[in-house]
Amino acid sequence: MAVILGLVFIAGIIFTGLFNIGLSSTNEMEFCTSCHSMQVNLEEYKESAHYLNTSGVRATCSDCHVPKEFGPKIVAKVVAVKDVFHEIIGTIDTREKFEAHRWDMASRVWAKMKATDSRECRSCHNFDQMDLSSQSRIARKRHSKAVDEGLTCIDCHKGIAHMEPDEPEEPSEDRG
């Protein structure tokens, strides 16, 4: 019995280690951008302040799209499987197809960020830690207003790391 418990314990340690390696490796930018469809996002990201800035701090894909806490992280990983699925079946495997679905994909990300009070943004940006006096007059005014109105980062910063898509036009009714 002690041998079986010992083997289960060792198997648990091995499983936990491999699981953590898997979680960690799927948070790497190289993994995130390995799909053809993510090359569009990568190009846009490389033009953003999250990639290249005066402070030298770089936010990667997982910093913005994967929660730090274990439970929400696992949920995000499971939900992300749909992106891999759609890459494999060809839903978003070309720039044209990606662009055709961009509004819907972006809207889902924005809704998630809104629902979590921009949790991932706040890993680096927090109203309580901002030195508003060192910001431009307009940024200071907008951030103060955001605090007063209970806004979250994504309410104002939708196009911060990727191109903000145009909202599709409402289909017009045929009035013939």
Buried (B, 14 or more C-beta within 10 A) or exposed (E): EEEEEEEEEEEEEEEEEEEEEEBEEEBEBEBBBEBEBBEBBBEBBEEBEBBEEEEEEEBBBBBBBBBEEEEBBEEBBEEBEEBEEBBEEEBBBEEEBBEEBBBEBBEEBBEBBBEBEBBBBBEEBEBEEBEEEEBEEEEBEBBBEBEEEEBBBBBEBBEBBBBBBEEEEEEEEEEE
